[in-house]
Amino acid sequence: MNFEVCCDESGLEALTNKSSHHFVAIGGLWYPEEYRPILKRRLREIKGQYTVGGEIKWQKVSPRYLSCYKEVLDYFFQTEQLRFRCIIVETAKVDHIRFNNADGELGFYKFYYQMLNKWILDFNAYTIFTDLKVNRNGNRLKDLKRVLERSNLTSQIKDVQGLPSEQVAGIQLADLLTGMVNAKFNAKNTSAAKLELIRYTEEKYLGRSIAPTYKWEEKLNIFRINLQGGW
């Protein structure tokens, strides 16, 4: 079966400036490849219903558009074809000098690998989209693809490419979910609308706080990586 994975990250600056906040999140929205046009159309319909222009993004959550964002979350949680996985990194424990040859960008893509690799299953094919960014090393995505291929010999990694988020509905939904999870973990004062969206998700769909899940959780999977080893 062919799958697409749309990825985004939240709080990336904390990998180089650890005083900014405690956690970084990298998330991926997974769905069957043939579902992409439905996802794109449905998000466009929801935005049109509430006259929301531009992208769906965590940073754009506001009281004015709170109802729209709640409906986007309803759509995610009620749609069988959509799944989300997020890795949480405690920045205080990240040691780029020891483990990444003082290369924070390399460390970042190692975490990307950890988020993706656990959900790549035998005999499937995967196309992976990341939010477009300029890397110091222009081969990062090619290297990520190669490492994923070597770790998954019975699966096909068709492509790993960066695209502007405004062009990819899945990246926008990944942005919203990743930002929400990271905001919960960092427990920083945030807007009333964002706090309400977190509460809405926890009470209506999770029945608990947003927190690390069991590895077999398929709808909203949250993996807080143990940098000393283990799950």
C-alpha positions as CSV (number, residue, x, y, z in Angstrom):
1,M,0.0,0.0,0.0
2,N,1.2,3.5,-0.8
3,F,1.3,6.1,2.1
4,E,2.2,9.7,2.4
5,V,3.7,11.3,5.5
6,C,3.5,15.1,5.9
7,C,5.8,16.5,8.6
8,D,6.5,19.6,10.5
9,E,8.3,20.6,13.7
10,S,7.6,23.0,16.6
11,G,10.1,24.8,18.8
12,L,13.1,24.0,16.6
13,E,15.1,27.0,17.9
14,A,15.4,25.3,21.3
15,L,17.9,22.8,19.8
16,T,20.4,25.6,19.5
17,N,19.1,28.0,22.2
18,K,18.1,25.7,25.1
19,S,16.9,28.6,27.2
20,S,14.0,29.3,24.8
21,H,11.9,26.3,26.0
22,H,12.3,22.8,27.3
23,F,11.0,20.6,24.4
24,V,11.1,20.4,20.7
25,A,8.4,18.4,18.8
26,I,8.7,16.7,15.3
27,G,5.4,15.4,14.0
28,G,4.1,13.5,11.0
29,L,0.6,13.1,9.6
30,W,0.2,9.7,7.9
31,Y,-2.5,8.7,5.4
32,P,-3.0,6.5,2.3
33,E,-1.7,8.2,-0.8
34,E,-5.1,8.1,-2.6
35,Y,-6.7,10.0,0.3
36,R,-4.7,13.2,-0.4
37,P,-7.3,15.0,-2.6
38,I,-10.0,14.3,0.0
39,L,-7.8,15.8,2.7
40,K,-7.1,18.8,0.7
41,R,-10.7,19.4,-0.3
42,R,-12.0,18.8,3.2
43,L,-9.6,21.4,4.8
44,R,-10.5,23.8,2.1
45,E,-14.2,23.3,2.8
46,I,-13.7,23.9,6.5
47,K,-11.7,27.1,6.0
48,G,-14.3,28.3,3.5
49,Q,-17.1,27.7,6.0
50,Y,-15.5,30.0,8.5
51,T,-14.0,32.4,5.8
52,V,-10.4,31.6,7.0
53,G,-7.8,32.6,4.5
54,G,-4.2,31.3,4.3
55,E,-2.8,28.3,6.0
56,I,-4.0,26.2,8.9
57,K,-1.2,26.7,11.5
58,W,-0.9,26.5,15.3
59,Q,0.5,30.0,15.5
60,K,-2.7,31.3,13.8
61,V,-5.1,29.9,16.4
62,S,-7.1,32.8,17.8
63,P,-10.5,33.5,19.4
64,R,-11.9,34.6,16.0
65,Y,-11.1,31.3,14.4
66,L,-11.4,28.9,17.3
67,S,-14.6,27.2,15.9
68,C,-12.8,26.6,12.7
69,Y,-9.8,25.0,14.4
70,K,-12.1,22.8,16.6
71,E,-13.8,21.5,13.4
72,V,-10.3,20.8,11.9
73,L,-9.6,18.7,15.0
74,D,-13.0,17.0,14.8
75,Y,-12.1,16.1,11.2
76,F,-8.8,14.6,12.2
77,F,-10.0,12.6,15.1
78,Q,-13.1,11.3,13.3
79,T,-11.3,10.3,10.1
80,E,-10.1,6.7,10.0
81,Q,-7.5,7.4,7.3
82,L,-5.6,10.0,9.3
83,R,-3.0,9.2,11.9
84,F,-0.4,11.3,13.6
85,R,2.9,10.5,15.3
86,C,5.0,13.0,17.2
87,I,8.5,12.7,18.8
88,I,9.2,15.0,21.8
89,V,12.8,15.9,22.5
90,E,14.0,17.3,25.9
91,T,16.5,19.8,24.7
92,A,18.5,19.9,28.0
93,K,19.6,16.4,27.3
94,V,20.7,17.0,23.7
95,D,24.5,16.8,23.3
96,H,25.4,17.7,19.7
97,I,29.1,17.9,20.5
98,R,29.2,14.3,21.8
99,F,26.9,12.6,19.4
100,N,26.6,14.8,16.3
101,N,30.1,16.1,15.7
102,A,28.8,19.5,17.0
103,D,26.4,19.5,14.1
104,G,22.9,20.5,15.4
105,E,21.4,20.1,11.9
106,L,22.6,16.5,11.8
107,G,21.1,15.9,15.2
108,F,17.7,17.3,14.1
109,Y,17.5,14.9,11.2
110,K,18.4,12.0,13.5
111,F,15.3,12.9,15.5
112,Y,13.3,13.0,12.2
113,Y,14.5,9.5,11.5
114,Q,13.3,8.3,14.9
115,M,9.9,9.8,14.3
116,L,9.5,8.2,10.9
117,N,11.2,4.8,11.2
118,K,8.9,3.2,13.8
119,W,5.9,3.5,11.6
120,I,7.4,2.3,8.3
121,L,6.0,-1.2,7.8
122,D,7.0,-4.1,5.6
123,F,5.8,-4.2,2.0
124,N,4.4,-0.6,1.9
125,A,5.7,2.4,-0.1
126,Y,6.1,5.9,1.5
127,T,6.4,9.4,0.1
128,I,7.5,11.8,2.8
129,F,7.0,15.6,2.7
130,T,8.7,18.0,5.1
131,D,8.1,21.7,5.4
132,L,10.6,23.4,3.1
133,K,13.7,24.8,4.9
134,V,17.2,25.8,3.9
135,N,19.8,23.4,5.3
136,R,23.5,24.1,5.6
137,N,24.0,20.7,4.1
138,G,21.9,20.4,1.0
139,N,21.9,16.6,1.1
140,R,20.1,16.2,4.4
141,L,16.8,14.9,2.8
142,K,18.7,12.6,0.5
143,D,20.7,11.2,3.4
144,L,17.4,10.8,5.4
145,K,15.9,8.8,2.5
146,R,19.0,6.6,2.2
147,V,19.1,5.8,6.0
148,L,15.4,5.0,6.0
149,E,15.9,2.7,3.0
150,R,18.7,0.9,4.7
151,S,16.6,0.3,7.8
152,N,13.6,-0.9,5.9
153,L,14.7,-3.3,3.2
154,T,11.3,-4.7,2.6
155,S,9.6,-1.3,2.2
156,Q,10.0,1.4,-0.5
157,I,10.9,5.0,0.4
158,K,9.7,6.6,-2.8
159,D,10.8,10.1,-2.0
160,V,11.7,12.5,0.8
161,Q,11.2,16.1,-0.3
162,G,10.7,19.6,1.2
163,L,7.7,21.6,0.0
164,P,6.3,25.0,1.1
165,S,3.6,24.4,3.7
166,E,1.1,26.6,1.9
167,Q,1.1,24.1,-1.0
168,V,0.5,21.0,1.2
169,A,-2.7,20.6,3.3
170,G,-1.1,17.7,5.2
171,I,1.8,19.7,6.3
172,Q,-0.6,22.4,7.6
173,L,-2.5,19.8,9.7
174,A,0.8,18.4,10.9
175,D,1.8,21.9,12.0
176,L,-1.4,22.3,14.0
177,L,-1.1,19.0,15.8
178,T,2.7,19.3,16.4
179,G,2.3,22.8,17.8
180,M,-0.5,21.8,20.1
181,V,1.4,18.8,21.5
182,N,4.6,20.9,22.0
183,A,2.7,23.7,23.7
184,K,1.3,21.2,26.2
185,F,4.7,19.8,27.0
186,N,6.3,23.2,27.4
187,A,3.5,24.4,29.6
188,K,4.2,28.0,28.7
189,N,1.5,30.7,29.0
190,T,-0.2,30.8,25.7
191,S,-3.4,32.4,24.3
192,A,-6.8,31.5,25.7
193,A,-7.8,30.2,22.4
194,K,-4.9,27.8,22.2
195,L,-5.5,26.6,25.8
196,E,-9.1,26.0,24.9
197,L,-8.1,23.9,21.9
198,I,-5.9,21.8,24.1
199,R,-8.7,21.4,26.6
200,Y,-11.1,20.5,23.8
201,T,-8.8,17.8,22.5
202,E,-8.2,16.3,25.9
203,E,-11.8,16.2,27.1
204,K,-13.6,15.3,23.8
205,Y,-11.1,12.9,22.2
206,L,-8.4,11.7,24.6
207,G,-10.1,11.5,28.0
208,R,-6.7,12.4,29.5
209,S,-4.0,15.0,29.3
210,I,-1.8,15.2,26.2
211,A,1.1,13.0,27.2
212,P,3.4,10.2,26.0
213,T,1.4,7.3,24.7
214,Y,2.0,3.5,24.4
215,K,4.0,2.8,21.2
216,W,1.0,0.9,19.7
217,E,-1.3,4.0,19.9
218,E,-2.3,4.7,16.3
219,K,-4.4,7.8,16.2
220,L,-2.3,10.3,18.3
221,N,1.0,8.7,19.0
222,I,3.4,10.7,21.2
223,F,6.9,9.4,21.8
224,R,9.1,11.2,24.4
225,I,12.5,9.9,23.4
226,N,14.8,8.7,26.1
227,L,18.2,10.1,25.1
228,Q,19.9,7.6,27.5
229,G,18.4,4.7,25.5
230,G,15.1,2.8,25.5
231,W,11.6,3.8,24.6
